[in-house]
Amino acid sequence: MASRTLSRISKVLLAPALALGVTVGVASAPASAAVWSSCDQWGNTSLGGYTLYNNIWGSGAGSQCIWANSGTNWGVNANHPNTGGIKSYPNSKKVINKTITSLGSLSSSYNVSVPSSGAYNTSYDIWDTDYDYEIMLWVNKTGAVGPLGTSQGNVTLGGHTWTVYKGTNGANEVFSFIRTSNSSSGTVNILPILKWIKDTKGWMGNETIGDVQFGFEITSSSGGLDFATNNLTVSSS
């Protein structure tokens, strides 16, 4: 698996520098009319408290179009070649901006439709405000994809059982929680996972959680595949 050398946010901000390594073609949006759609490499918009990103950031990418009926109902048609390396991470982001100890709750529900072919994962990508720590929660995966780092064993947290990996991409620490079986819908109680990393393992301090992103980390989708977030909620207190 290719290392994540830049945060999802900095990938958007550094679009001109990265664009040289990406070929972006034209893919089709869904036939039904959407509130917003974009085939731009860095296309983004805000809807109902969520920010949507097309986010084609990897080298050797093909075409990808994002559509959205809302910040919580959206999808992409992606046609990325059958080669290694992550091509894109289209996602919907909710800003939290609270320290772990000041959070009373942080949870999310998801419902997705994903293809049976290709290589990708459906994942949460959670960042502290300084982008020192990246917490990934993979709820499903297909094809030749895998997390950074080394396995730390299994743990049951937040309503799911995960295999945990700890690693670094050279820019930040990465903690990946890979669900032991694929899921297309469910609820994740995120706060106990953050507390386990902080208190039980001591891998990070009382960080301020900035972004909770949810989307599809796509390595290959040759021929054009559809990914849809039918419903998403991210709530905190």
C-alpha positions in Angstrom: 0.0 0.0 0.0 1.3 3.4 -0.9 2.2 5.6 2.0 0.0 8.7 2.8 2.6 11.4 2.6 0.1 14.3 2.9 -3.0 14.8 4.9 -6.4 14.9 3.1 -6.6 18.6 3.7 -3.1 19.5 2.5 -3.7 17.4 -0.6 -6.5 19.9 -1.4 -4.4 22.9 -0.6 -1.4 21.7 -2.5 -3.4 20.8 -5.7 -1.1 22.7 -8.1 2.0 20.8 -6.9 0.3 17.4 -7.1 -1.6 17.9 -10.3 1.4 17.1 -12.4 1.2 13.5 -11.3 -2.5 13.0 -12.0 -4.4 12.6 -15.3 -8.0 13.6 -14.9 -10.5 12.6 -17.6 -14.3 13.0 -17.8 -16.6 10.5 -16.1 -20.3 10.6 -16.0 -22.4 11.8 -13.0 -25.5 9.7 -12.1 -28.4 10.0 -14.4 -30.6 11.5 -11.6 -30.2 15.2 -11.0 -28.0 16.0 -8.0 -27.8 19.2 -5.9 -24.1 19.4 -6.8 -21.6 17.5 -8.9 -18.1 18.0 -10.1 -15.5 16.1 -12.2 -12.7 18.5 -11.1 -9.7 16.9 -9.5 -10.1 19.0 -6.4 -13.9 19.8 -6.6 -15.4 20.6 -3.3 -18.5 22.2 -1.7 -20.2 22.6 1.6 -23.7 21.2 2.2 -25.6 21.1 5.5 -22.5 21.3 7.7 -20.5 18.8 5.7 -17.7 19.5 3.2 -17.5 17.2 0.2 -14.3 16.6 -1.7 -13.7 14.8 -5.0 -10.0 14.6 -4.0 -8.2 12.8 -6.8 -4.7 13.0 -5.2 -2.7 10.0 -6.2 -0.4 9.6 -9.3 -1.6 7.6 -12.3 -5.2 8.4 -11.6 -8.0 8.1 -14.1 -11.3 9.9 -14.1 -13.8 10.5 -11.3 -16.9 12.5 -10.8 -18.6 13.2 -7.5 -22.3 14.0 -7.0 -24.3 15.0 -3.9 -27.9 15.3 -2.9 -26.7 16.5 0.5 -23.6 16.3 2.7 -24.8 12.9 3.9 -26.1 11.4 0.6 -23.5 11.4 -2.1 -21.3 9.2 -4.3 -18.8 9.0 -7.1 -18.3 7.2 -10.4 -14.6 6.4 -10.6 -12.5 4.9 -13.5 -9.0 4.4 -12.1 -6.6 2.0 -13.8 -5.8 -1.4 -12.4 -2.4 -0.3 -11.0 -1.0 0.0 -7.4 -1.2 3.0 -5.2 -4.1 5.0 -3.9 -5.7 7.2 -6.6 -8.3 9.2 -4.6 -10.2 9.6 -1.4 -13.6 11.2 -2.2 -15.1 12.1 1.2 -17.5 14.0 3.3 -16.0 15.9 6.2 -17.5 17.1 9.5 -15.4 19.5 11.6 -15.4 18.7 15.4 -12.6 20.9 17.0 -12.9 19.5 20.5 -10.3 17.8 22.7 -10.7 14.1 23.4 -11.4 14.8 27.1 -13.9 17.5 26.4 -16.0 15.3 24.1 -19.0 13.7 25.8 -19.8 11.7 22.7 -18.6 11.2 19.1 -20.3 8.7 16.9 -21.3 8.1 13.3 -23.7 6.0 11.3 -23.1 4.9 7.7 -24.9 3.2 4.9 -23.0 2.6 1.6 -23.3 0.8 -1.7 -20.0 -0.4 -3.0 -18.8 -2.5 -6.0 -17.8 -6.1 -5.8 -14.7 -5.6 -7.9 -11.9 -3.1 -7.9 -9.5 -2.3 -5.1 -10.6 0.1 -2.4 -11.6 0.6 1.2 -14.6 2.4 2.8 -13.1 4.3 5.7 -13.3 7.1 8.3 -10.2 9.3 8.3 -10.0 11.2 11.6 -7.4 13.9 12.2 -6.2 16.1 15.0 -6.0 19.8 14.3 -2.2 19.7 13.9 -2.3 16.7 11.5 0.2 14.8 13.7 -2.2 11.8 14.0 -4.4 10.0 11.5 -6.9 7.5 12.8 -8.5 5.3 10.0 -11.5 3.1 10.6 -12.0 0.7 7.6 -15.5 -0.7 7.6 -15.1 -2.6 4.4 -12.4 -3.4 1.8 -12.1 -5.2 -1.5 -9.1 -6.2 -3.6 -5.4 -5.7 -3.0 -5.4 -3.0 -0.3 -3.9 -2.9 3.1 -3.0 -0.5 5.9 0.3 1.0 6.9 2.3 -0.3 9.8 2.4 -3.5 11.7 -0.5 -5.4 13.4 -1.1 -4.8 17.0 -3.7 -7.5 17.4 -7.5 -7.4 17.6 -9.7 -5.2 19.8 -13.4 -4.8 20.2 -14.3 -1.1 20.5 -17.1 1.2 19.4 -19.5 -1.6 18.5 -17.1 -3.4 16.1 -14.1 -5.8 16.2 -11.0 -4.5 14.5 -7.5 -5.5 13.7 -5.3 -2.6 14.7 -2.2 -1.4 12.8 0.3 1.2 13.9 2.6 3.0 11.5 3.8 6.2 10.0 3.8 7.7 6.5 6.8 10.0 7.3 4.6 13.0 8.0 2.3 11.7 10.8 1.5 8.7 12.9 -1.2 6.4 11.4 -3.5 4.2 13.5 -5.6 1.9 11.3 -8.6 -0.1 12.6 -9.6 -2.7 10.0 -13.0 -4.3 10.6 -12.6 -8.0 10.8 -15.5 -8.5 8.4 -17.0 -6.2 5.8 -20.0 -4.0 6.6 -22.1 -1.8 4.4 -24.1 -0.2 7.2 -23.8 0.4 10.9 -22.9 2.8 13.7 -19.5 3.4 15.1 -18.9 4.9 18.5 -15.7 6.8 17.8 -15.0 8.3 21.2 -14.0 5.0 22.9 -11.6 4.3 20.1 -9.9 7.7 20.6 -9.8 7.1 24.4 -8.2 3.6 23.9 -5.5 5.1 21.7 -4.9 7.9 24.2 -5.4 6.2 27.6 -4.9 2.5 27.1 -2.1 2.5 24.6 -0.6 6.0 25.3 0.0 6.5 21.6 -1.2 10.2 21.7 -2.1 12.8 24.2 -5.2 14.8 24.7 -5.4 15.9 21.1 -8.0 18.3 19.6 -10.0 16.3 17.1 -10.4 18.4 14.0 -11.9 16.5 11.1 -14.0 13.4 10.8 -14.0 12.4 7.2 -15.8 9.4 5.6 -15.3 8.2 2.1 -13.8 5.7 -0.3 -10.0 5.3 -0.6 -9.8 4.0 -4.2 -6.8 2.2 -5.7 -8.4 0.8 -8.8 -11.8 0.9 -10.4 -11.1 0.0 -14.0 -14.0 0.4 -16.4 -15.9 2.8 -14.1 -17.4 1.8 -10.8 -20.0 3.4 -8.7 -19.6 4.2 -4.9 -22.5 5.7 -3.0 -23.0 6.9 0.6 -26.7 6.4 1.0 -26.7 8.0 4.4 -24.1 9.4 6.8 -24.4 11.0 10.2 -21.6 12.4 12.3 -22.6 13.7 15.7 -20.7 15.0 18.8 -21.3 16.6 22.1 
